[in-house]
Amino acid sequence: MTWWQNVLSEFNTTGKEEEEKPDPFILEIESKGYAYTDADGWWERTWTTESEPKESIREIYQQLEGGDWHKLMIGYGDEVFYEQKVEKKQSEVSD
């Protein structure tokens, strides 16, 4: 390689970008059945009863601007009946 090819190769960053590492918390909630919804901007999974009358509950994780997570449970006519701030250091998902 000539000197000018070496200089030009320094400007070529194709393939040299650092790959963004996936957030381990997101990987964990994905493995537990949560899916990201663009419309709401959160991760969600739905629980439904097998007995009549059929009821469903949406379990949600939403990332806050500071990087912490907020957990919500919504049901019974779209009412939030549970919410908890999940600290970044304590980001553990339980079934």
N, C-alpha and C positions, 0 to 999 in steps of 0.2 A: 504494500500500500504506500502510495506517495504521501508526502507531507500535506498536500492540499486535501487529499482524501481523508486524512486523519482529522484535519481541521473541520471539514464538512461533516464528518461522522459525529463530532461533538454537538452539532446543531440538530442532528437527527435524533429525536426522542421517541420515535415509533418503537413500541415494545419495551421502552425503558421506564414507563410510568409505574409507580408503585401501585400494586393492586391493593385496593381497600379491603381490609380484613373484615369478614362478617362479624357482627355483634353476637357474642356467645348467648346473650339473653334471647335475641331474636331466633337464633338457631334452636334454642331450647323450646320456646313457645311454638315454633313451627312443628317441631317433633311431637308436640302434644295436641296437634290438631287445630291450632289457631291459623287463620288466614288473614292477610292484610286486605282491608277494604279501602280503596282509593277515595270513595265518596265521603267516608267518615274520617279517614286518616288514622285508623287504629287497627289493632289485631283483635280478631273476634272468633269465638266458637259458640255454637248453640247447643244447649241441652234441651231435650224434650222428654216428656213423660210418655210412658206406654199406656197408662190407664186413661180412662175417660173422666172428665173432659181433658183433652190434650192441652198441655201447657208447655210453653218454651221459655227458656231463660237465655239471654245473651251474656256471655262472660267476655269482658273486654280488657285489653291492656292498651293504654295510650301513652306514648312517650311525650313528656313535657319538654319545654324549650331548654331547660337546664340539663337535660339528659336523664332525669329521674323518670320513673314510670308511675302511672296512675291506674289502678285496677277498679273496674266498675262491674256491677251485675245489674242487668236491666231485664225487667219482666213485668207481668201483671199489668198490662196496658202501657207498656213503654215507660214504666216508673223505675227510677234508680233506687234500688233498695239496699245496695251495699256499695261502699267505695272506700278505697284505702290508697294512700301514697306508698309506693314501693321504692325505697331508697336504692340508688344505683349499686351500692355495695351489698345490699341485701336482695338483689334481684334474683329470687328463686321462685320457681313456679311449682305449685303443688297441684296435684290432681283433685 
